[in-house]
Amino acid sequence: MANLTGIKQPAIARLENRKSIPKIDILFKLLDPLGYTLAIVQKEIVKEGNPIK
């Protein structure tokens, strides 16, 4: 994972052991080689069973 992300192995180990919380840029570096991305999307507001768009 370190080779794929450019993140040093000790930093990855800290994340795996929950001793560190990743910043947003680190999340993107970790997700990309796994084929994932992070998206922030607006929640749909539901009123009387009908989503408002």
C-alpha positions in Angstrom: 0.0 0.0 0.0 2.9 2.4 0.8 4.3 1.9 -2.8 0.9 2.5 -4.4 0.0 5.6 -2.3 3.3 7.3 -1.6 2.4 7.2 2.1 5.1 5.9 4.3 4.5 2.4 5.9 4.6 3.7 9.5 1.9 6.2 8.7 -0.3 3.5 7.2 0.3 1.3 10.3 -0.9 4.2 12.5 -4.1 4.5 10.5 -4.6 0.7 10.6 -4.2 0.7 14.3 -6.5 3.7 14.8 -3.7 5.7 16.3 -4.1 8.4 13.7 -7.0 10.1 11.9 -6.3 10.7 8.2 -6.7 14.1 6.6 -8.8 14.4 3.5 -5.8 14.3 1.1 -4.6 11.1 2.7 -8.0 9.6 2.3 -7.9 10.3 -1.5 -4.4 8.7 -1.7 -5.6 5.6 0.1 -8.9 5.2 -1.8 -7.5 5.7 -5.4 -5.5 2.5 -5.7 -8.4 0.6 -4.3 -10.7 1.9 -7.0 -12.7 4.2 -4.8 -13.3 7.9 -4.4 -14.8 10.1 -1.8 -17.8 12.3 -2.7 -19.7 14.9 -0.7 -23.3 14.9 -1.9 -26.3 16.8 -0.7 -28.8 14.9 1.4 -32.3 14.6 0.0 -34.9 16.2 2.2 -37.8 13.9 2.7 -41.2 15.6 3.4 -44.3 13.4 3.5 -42.5 10.6 1.7 -41.5 12.6 -1.3 -37.9 13.7 -1.8 -37.4 17.4 -2.6 -35.0 17.9 -5.4 
